[in-house]
Amino acid sequence: MDPRPLRALSRDLVRELGMLSQQCGSLALSPLEAHLLIELESGPATNQQLADRLRIDKSNASRPLARLAERELIAWQAHPSDGRSKQASLTAHGAAQLHDLHRQMDEAMSDTLAQLAPEESERLWEGLRLYRSALSRARRQQGYRIRSIAPEDNAAIAAVVRRVSAEYGLTADKGYGVADPVLDELFETYHRAASHYWVIEGPDGTILGGGGIAPLAGEEGVCELQKMYFLPDLRGLGLGRRLVLQALEEARQLGYQHCYLETTASLREATALYESLGFEHLPGPLGSTGHDACEICMVKSLG
């Protein structure tokens, strides 16, 4: 998808939601002030906590908080466990203002939803959830880089495979991928037609994981997703999903019709990821992978 139209649509949404206005509805609250009040609805918070929740710099939260305090919508108290810090909380006047804010915003949203059929509302909800999740993952992934493997990465990615395999008990004597004789030569192994391997660098340039695709022996038009290994520091950021999506798109470009993989029950998070991306379970293995220890076989159509 071309990012430019989505950026334009996002700007239109900001305008339509009034986020560029100086006040929310008929209330004398800027959008940022309104967000601060809403965050304080769940309980007291410090300036830094509020800034972190709203993804803004602490200095950008200080001035609107001062305005809210001047209007007696919030009050500052000493932090119960940190004598050097203060935390803000809603006053009775602030709670009443927030109640009016919710009422007006709910009415505006109801007017918006009245323009949609029920099934359109459901699609809107699901689309916005997907967009929010993608934005959140992209933010958490800042500083990380997915790139094609280079010759100098061989030792680092082999070490990752061995470390993760040991963590999950996927030992070489049990027939898992860690026993592959080419493990120390992944650049050379994947530097051939219809194959590709990517590594993931951390903010300091350290190799933290990787994964790739290669032809599945004995199956025409089928590639195999191979050697997807991630160190603990890399998990929970959504980079596994991003790498698989990148691999699937590369597989389509290379002309594959299906993508196959094998995994094991001990890798529960990986199996859940593959299922969420449309991989379907098979009753048995396809082709000839050279491994016999992975009991979970899955495939995805690339059509």
C-alpha positions, 0 to 999 in steps of 0.5 A: 500500500502506498503510504501517502494516501493513508497519511492524507487520510490520517490528516483528514481524520485529525481535522474532522475530529477537531484536534487542530482546534483550540477547544473541544466542543463548546468547552473551554478545553484544548484537545491536549487539556481534554486528554489530560483530564481523561487520563486523570479520570483513572486516578492521580498521576505525575507530569511525567506519567501523563506525558508518557501516556500521551506520547509527548515531551514532559515540557509540553504537558507542563503548560496545559497542566498549569492552565488546568490548575489555574482554573481549578480543574486539577489540584496538585498534591505531594506524591505519597512515596516520592517526596521530590515529586507531585501528582495531579488529580481531578477536582470536583469542578474538573470531574464535572467538566469532564462529565460534560466533555464525555457527554458532548463527545459521545453525542458527536460520535453517535451522530457520526455512527448514525451515518453508517449501517451496523456492518459498516460500524463493525468494519470501522471498529475493526479497521481502527483497531488494526491501525492503532495496533500497527501504529503502536508496533511501529513506535515500539520498533523504532531503532530496530532494523530488518535487513538482508543477511551479510557474510559478516552476520554468519557467526552472530545469527548462528549464535542466536539460533543456538541460544534460542534452541537451548532455551526451548530444549530444541537440542541437536540430538533431537533432530531440530534445525540447530543440527543443520550442518549449514548453520554457520554459513547462512549467508552462503546458504540463502544467497541463491535463487528463490531464497532470502534470509533477513536478520534483525539488528537492535538499536546498538547494531547487535543481531537479535534474530532472523528468519528466511525462505527457501524452496521446499524440496519435493514440492513445486511452487512451495517455499518454506519459512525457515530458521525464525529465531528471536532472542528475548530482547526482541520479543513482544515488539511485533517484529516477528510478525513484521518479518513474516509479512516481509517474507511472505511478500518476497515469496509472492514476488518470487512466484511461490504459490504456498508457504510451508513451515514446521514448528513445535508445541513448545513454541506457543507464541510462534504458532499463535503468530502463524495462525493469526497470519492465515497459516493452516494446520496440516495433518502431516508434513510436506516435501522433504525438510530434512527434519523430523522433530517438529510435529506442527506442520502449517501452510498458507496460500499466497494467492 
